[in-house]
Amino acid sequence: MILLNAHIDTVRPAPSYTRDPFVPVNENGRLYGLGTNDDGASVIALLAAYIELTSRPQPYRLIWSATAEEEGCGKVQAVAEKGLMVLDCTAVGKSGHAAREEGVNAIYKAIEDIEWFRTCRFPEVSPYLGAVKMTVTQINAGTQHNIVPDRCTFVVDVRSNGMYTNRELLSFIKSSVSCDVKERSTRLAGSSRPTSTYKTRRILQGVHTLAVSYGKDRAGRFRQVAYG
């Protein structure tokens, strides 16, 4: 059995978009729109391969699947997977008037912890997944310009590398920062060892070859389709 799989979910459009991300536009042979490359091109390429191959008997069972979760790595074979942990962090200060020397600014307290997340490096590095990656992705504080904020919240995206459990990372993080840290989940762990076998590699190589070779129209004109 061979599974041809690509994902149909996308990230949210960036504010800096110069086009309407939800209106596909074909311009000079290029298709513009949210998800056209990641991962719409792969969806269509694999569908084209599936239609072509199932038009005649094959010595294997072929399945085409368009799923709503991203599980892939383009042209590079996936042999391991990073884990995910999302942290909601809260720095607490004391409110005061900005014109007077009073209050404890929660933003300033948060900055110290944000800098720690930016510079912290875990010593164990996976040969397949690299280092643990921690990224502050959202921050919110303040109610108006003349009030010292007594609360600053920020979100941290943590990608584990299989060398540590999410629980181990969480325990170390909580002991290293002064803000309150609440995890949304610790169940999405990373894999620390390769998951592929020789047979799996052969299948993946075959799928990639099929996706490129059969991205053509019925008239037989070869059409190179972006894969991944």
Secondary structure, DSSP 8 states (H G I E B T S, - for coil): -EEEEEE-------TT-SS-TTS-EEETTEEESTTIIIIIHHHHHHHHHHHHHTTS--SS-EEEEEESS----TTS-------BEEEEEEEE-B-EETTSS-SB-HHHHHHHHHHHHHH---S--BTTTBS-EEEEEEEEE-SSTTEE-SEEEEEEEEE--SSS-HHHHHHHHHHH-SSEEEES---B----S----HHHHHHHHHHHHHHHHT-B-TT--B------
